[in-house]
């Protein structure tokens, strides 16, 4: 029986037909980040699944640390739990928009690497939690 005490751990599930192209790039021991590279339709992709810390200073450092994995990656997708209200639209009763240095760091990461918050640009989406921000390369969104 699960005690409910496990508070993090990210995973990536891939289709059977992609398994030969998937390469594990990095997996943090604490379970906050996993990174894979894979190929689809003769294009190379990097997928980063994260669970950012709840504490602002730790979250800022964590987001800053993503730069080394994202820089110079054209088809890079970052998904997961950012624990940040990126915009006031992400606010909920329990998750308010306030001064947060990690948001500034995330915006810098997005700007430096030409990433966008995909949820506001997709035609169809269901928002199950305002805490989950999906970021993709502008190049992928233009397709």
C-alpha positions as CSV (number, residue, x, y, z in Angstrom):
1,X,0.0,0.0,0.0
2,X,1.3,3.4,-1.0
3,X,1.9,5.7,2.0
4,X,1.6,8.9,0.0
5,X,5.0,10.1,1.2
6,X,6.8,10.0,-2.2
7,X,6.7,13.6,-3.4
8,X,8.6,13.5,-6.7
9,X,9.8,11.3,-9.5
10,X,9.5,11.9,-13.2
11,X,9.2,9.4,-16.0
12,X,9.0,9.3,-19.8
13,X,6.9,6.7,-21.6
14,X,7.8,6.2,-25.3
15,X,6.1,4.3,-28.1
16,X,7.5,0.9,-29.0
17,X,8.4,2.1,-32.5
18,X,10.7,4.8,-31.1
19,X,12.6,2.7,-28.6
20,X,15.5,2.0,-30.9
21,X,16.2,5.8,-31.3
22,X,15.9,6.7,-27.6
23,X,19.0,7.6,-25.7
24,X,19.0,8.4,-22.0
25,X,21.0,11.6,-21.6
26,X,20.6,12.3,-17.9
27,X,18.6,11.1,-15.0
28,X,18.9,12.7,-11.6
29,X,19.1,10.5,-8.6
30,X,16.5,12.5,-6.7
31,X,14.0,12.0,-9.5
32,X,13.5,15.6,-10.4
33,X,14.7,15.4,-14.0
34,X,15.0,12.9,-16.8
35,X,16.3,13.8,-20.3
36,X,16.2,11.7,-23.4
37,X,17.2,12.3,-27.0
38,X,15.2,10.5,-29.7
39,X,14.6,10.6,-33.5
40,X,11.2,10.8,-35.2
41,X,10.6,11.3,-38.9
42,X,14.4,11.8,-39.4
43,X,14.4,14.7,-36.9
44,X,16.3,14.7,-33.6
45,X,14.5,15.7,-30.5
46,X,15.4,16.3,-26.8
47,X,12.6,15.7,-24.2
48,X,13.2,17.0,-20.7
49,X,10.7,16.0,-18.0
50,X,11.1,18.0,-14.8
51,X,9.6,18.4,-11.3
52,X,10.9,21.7,-10.0
53,X,11.5,22.2,-6.2
54,X,8.8,24.0,-4.2
55,X,11.3,26.4,-2.5
56,X,11.9,29.5,-4.6
57,X,15.7,29.6,-4.3
58,X,16.1,25.9,-5.1
59,X,13.7,26.3,-8.0
60,X,15.6,29.2,-9.4
61,X,18.9,27.2,-9.3
62,X,17.1,24.2,-10.8
63,X,15.7,26.2,-13.7
64,X,19.1,27.9,-14.2
65,X,20.7,24.5,-14.4
66,X,18.4,23.5,-17.3
67,X,20.4,25.9,-19.6
68,X,23.2,23.3,-20.1
69,X,20.7,20.7,-21.4
70,X,18.7,23.1,-23.6
71,X,21.3,25.3,-25.3
72,X,21.8,24.6,-29.0
73,X,19.0,22.1,-29.1
74,X,16.6,23.1,-31.9
75,X,13.8,20.5,-31.2
76,X,13.8,20.7,-27.4
77,X,10.7,20.1,-25.3
78,X,10.5,20.7,-21.6
79,X,7.5,19.3,-19.8
80,X,6.5,18.6,-16.2
81,X,5.7,20.4,-13.0
82,X,7.4,23.8,-12.9
83,X,5.8,24.9,-9.6
84,X,5.7,28.4,-11.0
85,X,2.8,30.6,-12.1
86,X,4.3,31.8,-15.3
87,X,1.5,34.3,-15.9
88,X,-1.4,35.6,-13.9
89,X,-3.6,33.3,-16.0
90,X,-1.9,30.3,-14.3
91,X,-3.1,31.5,-10.8
92,X,-5.5,29.5,-8.8
93,X,-7.0,29.8,-5.3
94,X,-4.1,27.7,-4.0
95,X,-1.4,28.9,-6.4
96,X,-1.0,32.7,-6.5
97,X,1.0,34.9,-8.8
98,X,3.6,36.6,-6.7
99,X,7.1,37.9,-7.0
100,X,9.2,34.9,-7.8
101,X,12.9,35.0,-9.0
102,X,12.5,31.5,-10.5
103,X,9.9,32.9,-12.9
104,X,12.4,35.4,-14.1
105,X,14.9,32.6,-14.6
106,X,12.4,30.6,-16.5
107,X,11.6,33.5,-18.8
108,X,15.3,34.0,-19.4
109,X,15.6,30.3,-20.3
110,X,12.7,30.6,-22.7
111,X,14.0,33.8,-24.3
112,X,17.5,32.5,-24.8
113,X,16.4,29.3,-26.4
114,X,13.4,30.5,-28.4
115,X,10.9,28.5,-26.3
116,X,7.2,29.3,-25.8
117,X,4.5,28.3,-23.3
118,X,2.7,25.9,-25.7
119,X,-0.6,25.7,-23.7
120,X,-1.6,29.2,-24.9
121,X,-1.0,28.6,-28.5
122,X,-2.5,25.1,-29.1
123,X,-5.9,25.0,-30.8
124,X,-7.2,22.2,-28.6
125,X,-6.1,21.7,-25.0
126,X,-7.4,20.6,-21.7
127,X,-5.9,22.3,-18.7
128,X,-5.9,19.9,-15.8
129,X,-3.6,21.8,-13.6
130,X,-2.2,25.4,-14.0
131,X,1.0,24.1,-12.4
132,X,2.0,22.2,-15.6
133,X,3.6,24.3,-18.2
134,X,4.6,22.8,-21.5
135,X,7.4,24.5,-23.4
136,X,8.4,23.7,-26.9
137,X,10.6,25.2,-29.6
138,X,8.8,27.9,-31.8
139,X,10.0,25.8,-34.7
140,X,7.8,22.9,-33.6
141,X,4.8,25.1,-33.0
142,X,5.0,26.6,-36.5
143,X,4.6,23.2,-38.2
